[in-house]
Amino acid sequence: MKNQTWRYLIGIFLILLGGLFLVEQITEFSIPLWRGIMGVVMIGGGVLFLGAVFRSRENWWGLITGLPLVLMGAGLLLSIFNESWEGLVGIGFMLGLGLGFVITYLVQKPYWWALIPGVILSGIAVSNLLEMFLPGQYANLGSFIVLASIGLAFVLVFLSDRKKWWALFPAGALISISALIIFDQVAFLFIGLGITFALVPLLVGKEQNWGWIVAAVMLILGLGFLFFTTATESVSRFFFPVLLIVLGVAAIIQVMLPRKH
């Protein structure tokens, strides 16, 4: 009976919301009044959906609908005071949707997939929020946040279940690209990829020791780029000859060391 009551309430809310949009199309509301009414209705509807979640965690879908409605409603109410804040409605939708997915994982641990859209949408919302209030002040910051948030999503997928070690690769690649964007230095791309491949055998196990080989190549390339772009010409021209000598000595030492049988 209680479950049916919730469905009735949600149905009534949807009819009310649709009716308000219809009235807005055929009449001339004053803009502040319309935003105020819609803001209150959206917040009320969002609370209604969230109530279903508090009633039972099985109603996790209420997070994905309730939080966007609450934040969109808050955005509409804030835009009454400043019309330039109208963009908060769209940002509220993305942030609410993102947080809804993240909290869905927190209440339903098997739903690890919710972390991916959750963190990505939250990152996009934060990027848009910064661009809205600090336009042009931080070059490339928006792109950095978006790419880093996608990478972070895959990091969280791995942390939720170590068997999903494949998530380290998109995580490391995207975070490395975001470092390239924010620092404008290609060396950080290779260094980031090197660290990523090194983490595979460290975190997954010795059966993935091949990661050390790729990590070494990437780190050498990264440090090489970093050295060549920061060192003077007279010093940098000795880098690769010395590097080759060091690698040769290391190879000989490895052959000479006693092997365990």
N, C-alpha and C positions, 0 to 999 in steps of 0.2 A: 504493500500500500504506500509506504514512504517513497519507494522508488518511483511509483507512478506520480506521486505528488511533485517530485523534482522534475519529472518530464513535463508535467502540465505547466509548471512555473517557467521552465526554459522555453516551452512553446509559446506561452503568453508573451515572454520577453521578445522573442523573435518577431512575433506579430506586431508588437508595439514599436520595435525599432524600424521594421519595414514600413509601418504606417506613418511614422515621423518623416522618413525619407520621402514618402509619397506626398505628404502634406507640403513638404518643402518645395517639391516640384510644381505644385499647382497654386501655391500662395506666396506672398512676399513677407517672409519673416525678417525682422531686423537681424543683422548678422550677429551681434553680441548675444541677443536673446536666443537665437537658434543654436549657437555654439554652447551656451550655458545649458539649454535643455538637453541637447544631444550628449554633452559631456556627462551630465548627471545620470542620464539613462544608460550610457555605456558603462560607467563605473558601477552602477547598480547591477547591470547584467553580468559584468565581470565577477562581482562578488557572488552572484548567484551560481555561476559556474564553479568558482573556487569552493563554494560551500559543498558542492557535490564531492569534491576531492577530500575535504575534511571529514565528510561522512564516511567515505571508503576510499582507500588507496587504489582500489580497482578502477575508480573513476578518474584515472590519471589524465584522460583527454580534457578534463575540465581545466587543467593548467594551461594547455595549449590554446584554449579559447578564452579563458578567464583573464589571464595576465595581459594579453594584447588589448582586450576591451578596457581594462582598468587604466592602462597607460595611455591608450588613445583618448579616453575620456579626460584624463588629467591634462593631456596635450591640448585638447579643445578648450578646457577651462582656462589654461594659462594663456592661450592665444587671444582671449578676451582682452587681456591687459596690454598685449603687444601683437599686432597683426603679423609682424615678421616672424613670430614664433609658430606660425601655422605649420611649419615643417615638423614640429614636435609630434604631430599626429602620426605621420608616417614613421618617424624614428621610434615612437612609442610602440607602434605595431611590430616593428622588427625586433626591438629589444624585448618586448613582452613575449613574442613568439620564441625568441632565443632562450630567454630565461625559463619559459615553460618547458622547453625540451630538456634543458639542463636539470631542472628540478624533477622532471619525469624520471630521468636516470637515477636521481637520488632516492626516489620513493619506490622505483622498480628497477633494481640492479640488473636484471637480465636484459633490460632495454639499453644496452651499451650504444647502440646505433644513434640514440637520441643525442649523444654528446656531439656528434658531427654537425648536424644542422644547428644545434643549440649554441655552440661556441662560435660558429661561423656567423650566424645572424647577429649575435651579441656584438661581435667584433665590427661588423658592418655598421651597426647602429651607433657604436661608440665613435667610429670614424666619421660618420655623418654629423654626429653631435659636435665633435671638435671643429669640423669644417663650417658648421652653422654659426658657432659662437667665436671661432678664431679663424676666420677665412684667410687663407694664404699666408698665415704666420709661420707655419711649419711645413716646409716643402717636403713632399713625399711621405709625410707622416701617415696620411690616410691609407696609402697603398701598403705601407709597412704594417699598420694595425690589421688590415684585412688579411694579408698573407700570413702574418704571425698568428692570427686567431685560427686560421685554417690548420696551420701546423700544430698549434696547441691542442686543437680538437683531436688530432691523431695521437698526440702524446697522451692525452687522457684516455683514449681508447686502449693504448698499450698498458697504462697503469691500472685500468679496470680489469685487465686479464693479460698476464704475461705471455700467454700462448699466442696472443695476437701481435707477435713481434714484427710482423710485416708493416704495422702502422708506423714503425720508426722511420721507414724510408720516406713516405710522403711528409711526415713531420719534419725530419731533418732537411729535406730538400726545400720545403716551403719556408722554414725559418731561416735557412741559409740565403734564399733569394731575398727575403725581407731584410736581412742584414746587408746584402749587396745594395739594396735600394736606399736604405737609411744612411749607410756610410759611403756610398758611391765608390766602393773599392772591391774589385773582383776577387781579391785575395780572400775576403771573408766568405765568399761562396764556396771556394774549395776547402777552406779550413772547416767550415760548417759541415760540408759533406764528409770530410775526413773524420770529424768527431762522431758523426752519425754512424758511419761504418765501424768505428772503434767501439761504439756502444753495443753493437749487435753481439759480438762474442762476450763482452763484459757482462751484459744483462741477460743474455739468452743462454749462453753456455759454450763449452769448448767445441761442440759439434759445429759451431758457426765461426771457427777460427779463420776462415777465408776472409772475414771482414777486416782482419789486421792488414792484409796485403793491400786491399783497396784503400783502407784508411791511410796507410803509409804513403801511397802514391798521391792521394788527394792533399794530404798535409804538406808533402814536399812541394807540390805545385803551388799551394796556397802561400806557404812561407816564401817560396821563390818569387811569386808575384808581389808579395808584401815587401820583400827585400829590394826588388828592382824598382819599385815605385817610391821607395823612401830613401834608399842609399844613394850615395854619389856615384857618378859614372866610373870613377877610378877604382872604387871598391866593388861595385856590382859586377864588373867584368871578370872578377876572380871567383864569383859564386859557384857557377856550374862546374868548373874544373875541380875546385876543392870538394864540392859535393860528390863528384864521381870518384875521387880518391877515397873519401870517407866510406862510400858504399863498397868500393873494392876491398878496402881493409876489413870492413865488417863481414863481407862474404868469405874472405880468407880465414878470419878468426872463427867463424861458424864452422868451417870445415875442420879446423884444427882442434876444436873443442871435443872432448870425449863424449861419445853418445851412450845413452842408457839402453841396455839390451833387456 
